[in-house]
Amino acid sequence: MVTIRDVAKRAGVGVGTVSRVLNNSANVSAQTRLQVLAVIDELNFRPNPIAQRLPRQETLTIGVILPFFTFPFFVNILEGIHAEISEAGYDLLVMNVDSPEKSEQYFGKAVFGRRFDGVIVVTLPLSDQYVELFAKNDLPVVLVDSFHPQISAITVNNVVGGALATQHLIDKGHTKIAYIGDNQNDLFGFHTTQLRLHGYQQTLRDNGIAPNPNWIFQGNQGKGSGVQGANYLLSQDPTPTAIFAYSDTVALGVVEVAEERGLRYPNDFALIGFDDIEISQYIGLTTVRQPMQEMGKQGARQLINLLAHPSDVKAIELPLQLVERKSTNFIRG
């Protein structure tokens, strides 16, 4: 498929010039315009409707600020963002946040460095102070997997996700259900693990099951949380018959510990994760699927739309889906 970059390369001009031609900008010489139009005709280029709405920007670069970008969840979101942004003729500059202080640093750089035409912030929360600062400096911002009422946002309902996972285990006959979370979320100020925990606890109560505080474990980060949590929970007396892991990455840690102990799911215990990363299907992990790449794509589309229509702030909630595999398919009588 021919892209705006192909046109720019053949015409010997920048992507921004092609964008200005597509937008009928007066800030292009007649000769250059004819040159670009000739290449468009030669290559049979059909502009993306999104690209046609691009305003006259200065950098043609979009900033993405996100934590732990090597984690599968964030990689999937980033792939979705890149697919849309590159099609529209923009470059990406990714800023990986590995500490709360680093997020503050990057937020400030986004405003005062002005290296971007807009910014996508993934998972990290925005304080009112930064929302006001972005607005004062006319910097378009979109949140993905986070929310602020004054900012365009792409989210899922994590309370509902926690309820989906827990209800599935209950429907399979389990009443001794444990939860393994991730304390790293609280460190950064985003509370996804607490929202899923709330959905878990509320669903237990709705089914007449009292949550057991001894079966709720908050670990450090990612797979390590699963290892820590599984070692703790599988040593309990009594042992829970089912485990809801905050993420598929956490669930991988549970699987590792179970194998070391000679345990197998679903006969010894049931296991459910969250996200539906690629490896989940290969290990037969039941999970709550987040549309991760679509979240990234929608976030990119929203940002491109904001570049053309700054006041068009939208909040979009995407659906979750339970994906059943072998890790929960043993039904207890």
ZAZAZA-584671 format. One record per atom (N, C-alpha, C): residue in three letters; x, y, z. Coordinates in steps of 0.2 Angstrom, whole numbers, plus 5000, padded with zeros to 4 digits. Layout:
REM residues N
alaXYZ/...
REM end
This chain:
REM residues 333
met500449945000/met500050005000/met500450065000/val500350114996/val500750174995/val500550225001/thr501050245004/thr500950295010/thr501150365008/ile501050405013/ile501250475012/ile501950485011/arg502350445015/arg503050445015/arg503350425008/asp502950375005/asp503150354998/asp503150414993/val502550454994/val502450514989/val503050564991/ala503150574997/ala503650624999/ala504350604996/lys504550544997/lys505150524994/lys505250534987/arg504750504983/arg504750514976/arg504750584973/ala504350624977/ala504350694975/ala504950734977/gly505350714982/gly505950744984/gly505750804989/val505150794993/val504950844998/val504850805004/gly504750845009/gly504550825016/gly503850795016/val503750755021/val503050735023/val502550795024/gly502850845028/gly502450895029/gly502250935023/thr502650935018/thr502450975012/thr501850935008/val501950865008/val501350825005/val500750835009/ser500750845016/ser500250855020/ser499850915018/arg500350975017/arg500051035016/arg499651035009/val499950995004/val499650994998/val498950964999/leu498950905003/leu498350875004/leu497750915007/asn498050965011/asn497551005015/asn497451075011/asn497651075005/asn497651135001/asn497851205004/ser498451195007/ser498751245011/ser499051295006/ala498951365007/ala499251415003/ala500051415003/asn500251385009/asn500951395010/asn501451345006/val501251335000/val501651284996/val501651324989/ser502251324986/ser502351354979/ser501951314974/ala501751344969/ala501351314963/ala501751264960/gln502451274959/gln502851214956/gln502851154961/thr502951164967/thr503051104972/thr502351074972/arg501751114972/arg501151084972/arg501051034966/leu501151064960/leu501151024954/leu501550964954/gln502150964957/gln502650914957/gln502350854962/val502050874968/val501750824972/val501150794969/leu500750834966/leu500150804963/leu500250754958/ala500750774954/ala500950724949/ala501250654952/val501550664957/val501750594960/val501150564963/ile500750594966/ile500150564969/ile499750534963/asp499750564958/asp499350524952/asp499750464949/glu500450474949/glu500850424946/glu500850364951/leu500850374957/leu500850314962/leu500150294964/asn499650324961/asn498950314962/asn498850314970/phe499050364973/phe499050374981/phe498350394983/arg498050354987/arg497350374990/arg497450394997/pro497450454999/pro497550475006/pro497050445011/asn497350435016/asn496950415022/asn496550475024/pro495850465025/pro495450515027/pro495650555033/ile496050515038/ile496350555043/ile496850595041/ala497350575037/ala497850615035/ala497650675031/gln497050675028/gln496850735024/gln496650785029/arg496450775035/arg496250825040/arg496850845044/leu497450825042/leu498050855046/leu498150925046/pro498250965051/pro498351035051/pro499051045049/arg499251105048/arg499951125047/arg500351115053/gln500751065054/gln501151055060/gln501851075059/glu502251085064/glu502951105064/glu503451045064/thr503250995068/thr503750935069/thr503550875066/leu502950865065/leu502650795062/leu502950735066/thr502950755073/thr503150695078/thr502650695083/ile502450635085/ile502050625091/ile502450595096/gly502350615102/gly502650585108/gly502250535112/val502550485114/val502150435118/val502550425124/ile502150435130/ile502450425137/ile502150365140/leu502550315142/leu502250255144/leu502750215149/pro502450175154/pro502950145158/pro503050075156/phe503650045157/phe503849975156/phe503649955149/phe503949995144/phe503649985137/phe503849915134/thr504349875138/thr504449805136/thr503949755138/phe503449775143/phe502949725145/phe502449715139/pro502249655138/pro501849635132/pro501249685132/phe500849705137/phe500349745137/phe500449815133/phe501049845135/phe501249905133/phe501449905125/val501849845124/val502049835117/val501449835112/asn500949795114/asn500349795110/asn500049855109/ile499949895114/ile499649965113/ile500150005109/leu500750005110/leu501250045106/leu501150025098/glu501049955097/glu501049935090/glu500449965087/gly499849975091/gly499250005088/gly499350075087/ile499650115091/ile499850185090/ile500250195084/his500750155083/his501250155078/his500850145071/ala500450095071/ala500150085064/ala499750145062/glu499350175066/glu498950235064/glu499350295063/ile499850315067/ile500250375067/ile500750375061/ser501050315059/ser501450315053/ser501050315047/glu500450285047/glu500050295041/glu499850365040/ala499750405045/ala499650475044/ala500250525043/gly500850485042/gly501450525041/gly501750555046/tyr501650535052/tyr502050555058/tyr502550515060/asp503050535064/asp503550495067/asp503350495075/leu503650435078/leu503550425085/leu504150435089/leu504050465095/leu504650475100/leu504350445106/val504650385108/val504350345114/val504750365120/met504450385125/met504850395132/met504550345137/asn505050305139/asn504950245144/asn505050275151/val504450265155/val504450295162/val504650235166/asp505150235170/asp505350185175/asp505250205182/ser505050265183/ser504950285190/ser504450345190/pro504150355195/pro503650415196/pro504050485194/glu504650485196/glu504950555195/glu505150565187/lys505250505184/lys505350505177/lys504750535173/ser504150515175/ser503550535172/ser503450605173/glu503550635179/glu503550705179/glu504050745175/gln504650715174/gln505150745170/gln504850745162/tyr504550695160/tyr504350685153/tyr503750735152/phe503350735157/phe502750785156/phe502950855155/gly503450875159/gly503750945158/gly504050955152/lys504450895150/lys504850905143/lys504350915137/ala503750875138/ala503250875133/ala502950945132/val502850985137/val502651055137/val503151105135/phe503751105138/phe504251155137/phe504751145132/gly504851075130/gly505251065125/gly504951075118/arg504251065118/arg503851065111/arg504251035106/arg504450965107/arg504650925102/arg504150885098/phe503550895100/phe502950855097/phe502450905095/asp502050875091/asp501350905089/asp500850885094/gly500950825097/gly500450805102/gly500750745106/val500350725111/val500650675116/val500150625117/ile500350565117/ile499850505120/ile500150485126/val499850485131/val500050455138/val499650395139/val500050335140/val499850275141/val499850255149/thr499250235152/thr499150215159/thr499350265164/leu499850305163/leu500050355168/leu499450405169/pro499350415176/pro498750465177/pro499050535176/leu498650585174/leu498850655174/leu498450695179/ser498850735183/ser498650775188/ser498250835185/asp497850865189/asp497450935186/asp498050985184/gln498550985188/gln499051035187/gln499351025179/tyr499450965177/tyr499750955171/tyr499250965165/val498650945167/val498050955162/val498051025161/glu498051065166/glu498051145165/glu498651165161/leu499251135162/leu499851165159/leu499751145152/phe499551085150/phe499551065143/phe499051105139/ala498451125143/ala497951165139/ala498251235138/lys498551265143/lys498851335142/lys499351335137/asn499751285135/asn500251285130/asn499951245124/asp499351235123/asp498951215117/asp499351145115/leu499451105119/leu499751045117/leu499150985118/pro498950955112/pro498450905112/pro498750845115/val498350815120/val498450755124/val497950705123/val498050645123/val497550585123/val497850535128/leu497450515133/leu497550465137/leu497350395135/val497750345136/val497550275134/val497650235140/asp497150195142/asp497150155149/asp497250205155/ser496950265154/ser496950305160/ser496350355158/phe496250395163/phe495650445162/phe495750505166/his495450555163/his495350625166/his494850655162/pro494350685166/pro493750715163/pro493850765158/gln494350795158/gln494550855153/gln494950835147/ile495150765147/ile495650745142/ile495250685138/ser495350685131/ser495150625127/ser495450565130/ala495150515131/ala495350455134/ala495050385131/ile495450335130/ile495250275128/ile495350225134/thr494850195136/thr494850155142/thr494450085141/val494550045146/val494149985147/val493849995155/asn493349955156/asn493049955163/asn493449895167/asn493949915171/asn494249865175/asn493849835180/val493349865183/val492949835188/val492549785185/val492249795179/val491949745175/val492349685174/gly492949705172/gly493449645170/gly493549605176/gly493649635182/gly493749595188/gly493149545189/ala492549575188/ala491949535189/ala491849485184/leu492049495178/leu492049445173/leu492449385175/ala493049395177/ala493549345178/ala493249305184/thr493049335190/thr492849305196/thr492149265195/gln491749295191/gln491049255190/gln491249195186/his491649195181/his491849135177/his492049085182/leu492549095187/leu492749045191/leu492149025196/ile491749065198/ile491149045202/ile490748995198/asp490649015192/asp490248975187/asp490548905186/lys491148895187/lys491448835186/lys491448795193/gly491148825198/gly491048785204/gly491548805210/his491948855209/his492448875214/his492148925219/thr492348915225/thr492148965230/thr492748995234/lys493348955233/lys493948975236/lys494449005231/ile494249065230/ile494649105224/ile495049155227/ala495749155225/ala496249205227/ala496349255222/tyr496649315224/tyr496849365219/tyr497549385220/ile497949395214/ile498649415215/ile498649485211/gly498849535214/gly498849595211/gly499649625210/asp499749685209/asp500349715207/asp500449785210/asn500849785215/asn500949845219/asn501249905215/gln501549885210/gln501949935206/gln501449985203/asn500749965202/asn500250015200/asn500150065205/asp500150055211/asp500050105216/asp500650155217/leu501250125215/leu501850165216/leu501750225210/phe501550205205/phe501450255199/phe500850295200/gly500350275204/gly499750315205/gly499250295200/phe499250235197/phe498750215193/phe498450155197/his497850145197/his497550095202/his497150045198/thr497450015192/thr497049965189/thr497049905193/thr497549885197/thr497449825201/thr496949835206/gln496849895209/gln496349905214/gln495649895211/leu495549925205/leu494949915201/leu494749845200/arg495249805198/arg495049735196/arg494949695203/leu495349715208/leu495149685215/leu494449705217/his494249765216/his493549785218/his493049745215/gly493149735208/gly492649685204/gly492649615207/tyr493249595209/tyr493349525212/tyr492949515218/gln493049565223/gln492749565229/gln492049575229/gln491849615225/gln491049635224/gln490749575221/thr491049535217/thr490749485213/thr490649425218/leu491149415222/leu491149365228/leu490549375232/arg490549435235/arg489949455239/arg489249445236/asp489249465229/asp488649455226/asp488349385225/asn488849345226/asn488749265226/asn488749235232/gly488749275238/gly488649255244/gly489349225247/ile489849245244/ile490549215246/ile490949275250/ala491149265256/ala491549315259/ala492249315257/pro492449375254/pro493249375252/pro493649355258/asn494149315257/asn494649295262/asn495249345261/pro495349385266/pro495949425266/pro496649395265/asn496649325267/asn497249285267/asn497349265260/trp496849275255/trp496949245248/trp497049305244/ile497149365246/ile497349425242/ile498049445243/phe498449445237/phe499149455238/phe499349515233/gln499649565235/gln499949615231/gln500649605230/gly500949595225/gly501649585224/gly502049645221/asn502649635219/asn503049695217/asn502849715210/gln503049675205/gln502949695198/gln502949635193/gly502449635189/gly502449585183/gly502449515185/lys502849475182/lys502949405183/lys503149385190/gly503549435193/gly503849425200/gly503249425205/ser502749465203/ser502149465208/ser501849395208/gly501749365202/gly501449295201/gly501849245205/val502549245204/val502949205208/val502849205216/gln502949275218/gln502849285225/gln502149265227/gly501649285224/gly500949265226/gly500849195226/ala501049155221/ala500949085220/ala501249045226/asn501849065227/asn502249035233/asn501849045239/tyr501549105240/tyr501249115246/tyr500549085246/leu500149085241/leu499449055241/leu499448985241/leu499948955237/leu499948875237/leu500248845243/ser500448885248/ser500748865254/ser500148875260/gln499648905258/gln499048915263/gln498748855265/asp498448855271/asp498048795273/asp497348825275/pro496748815272/pro496748785266/pro497048825260/thr497148785254/thr497348815248/thr496748835244/pro496848895241/pro496248915236/pro496248865230/thr495648855227/thr495548815222/thr495648845215/ala495648915215/ala495648955209/ala496049015211/ile496449045206/ile496749105206/ile496649155201/phe496449215202/phe496349265197/phe496949315197/ala497349305192/ala497949345192/ala497849415188/tyr498049465191/tyr497949535189/tyr498149545181/ser498649505179/ser498749515172/ser499049445169/asp499049435163/asp499349375160/asp500049365162/thr500449415162/thr501149415164/thr501249395172/val500749415176/val500749385183/val500549315183/ala500149295179/ala499949225178/ala500549185176/leu500949205172/leu501549165170/leu501949155176/gly502049195181/gly502349185187/gly502049125191/val501349125191/val501049075194/val501149005191/val501149005184/val501248945181/val501948915182/glu502448955183/glu503148935184/glu503148905191/val502848935196/val502848905203/val502448835203/ala501948835200/ala501548775200/ala501948715197/glu502248735191/glu502648675188/glu503248655193/glu503548695196/glu504048685201/glu503748635207/arg503148645208/arg502848605214/arg502448545211/gly502548535205/gly502148475202/gly501448485201/leu501148545201/leu500448555200/leu500248575193/arg499648555191/arg499448565185/arg498748605185/tyr498648645181/tyr497948675180/tyr497548635174/pro496948625174/pro496448655180/pro496348605185/asn496648545185/asn496448495190/asn496648505197/asp497248535198/asp497448555204/asp497248625207/phe497148665202/phe496848735203/phe496748765197/ala496248815197/ala496048845191/ala496448915191/leu496548945185/leu496949005184/leu496649045178/ile496549105180/ile496349155175/ile496749215175/gly496949245169/gly497349305169/gly496949365166/phe497249415163/phe496949475161/phe497449505155/asp497149515150/asp497549555144/asp497449515138/asp497549445138/asp497649405132/asp498249425128/ile498849415131/ile499449425127/ile499549365123/glu500049365118/glu500049315113/glu500249245116/ile500649245121/ile500849175124/ile500249145128/ser499749185130/ser499149155133/ser498849095130/gln498749105123/gln498449045119/gln498848985119/tyr499548995119/tyr499948935119/tyr500048895125/ile499848925131/ile499948895137/ile499148875140/gly498748895136/gly498048875137/gly497748915143/leu497948975143/leu497749025149/leu497049055148/thr496549045152/thr495949075151/thr496049155154/thr495749195150/thr495949265152/thr495349315150/val495449375152/val494949425150/val495349475145/arg495149465139/arg495449505133/arg495349575133/gln495849615133/gln495849685132/gln496049695125/pro495649745121/pro495849755114/pro496449805114/met497049775116/met497649815117/met497849855111/gln497849825105/gln498049865099/gln497549915097/glu496949895098/glu496349935096/glu496349995101/met496549985107/met496650045112/met497150095109/gly497750065107/gly498250115104/gly498050145097/lys497650105093/lys497450135087/lys496950195088/gln496450185093/gln495950235094/gln496250295097/gly496750285102/gly497150335105/gly497450385099/ala497750345095/ala498150385089/ala497650425085/arg497050395083/arg496550425079/arg496250485083/gln496150475090/gln495950535093/gln496450595093/leu497050575094/leu497550635094/leu497550665087/ile497550625082/ile497550655075/ile496950705074/asn496350675077/asn495750715076/asn495850785080/leu496150775086/leu496250835090/leu496750895087/leu497150865083/leu497650915079/leu497250955075/ala496750925072/ala496250965067/ala495750995071/his495450965076/his494850995080/his495050995087/pro495351045090/pro495651045097/pro495151035102/ser494451055100/ser493951055106/ser493550995106/asp493750945101/asp493350885101/asp493650835105/val493550845112/val493750795117/val493250735118/lys493450675118/lys493050615118/lys493350565123/ala492850535126/ala493050475131/ala492750415128/ile493150365126/ile492850305123/ile493050245127/glu492550205129/glu492650145133/glu492550085128/leu493150045128/leu493049985123/leu492849925127/pro492549875124/pro492349815128/pro492849765129/leu492749725135/leu493149675137/leu492849605135/gln493249555134/gln492949485132/gln493249435136/leu492849385139/leu493149325142/leu493349275137/val493949255137/val494149205133/val494349135137/glu493949085136/glu494049025140/glu494448975137/arg494948955140/arg495448905138/arg495448845143/lys495948805143/lys496048745147/lys496148765154/ser496448815156/ser496648825163/ser496048835168/thr495448835165/thr494848845170/thr494348795168/asn494448745163/asn493948705160/asn493748645164/phe494048635170/phe493848585175/phe493248605179/ile492648575179/ile492148595182/ile492048555189/arg492048595194/arg491948555201/arg491248545203/gly491148485205/gly490448465207/gly490248495214/
REM end
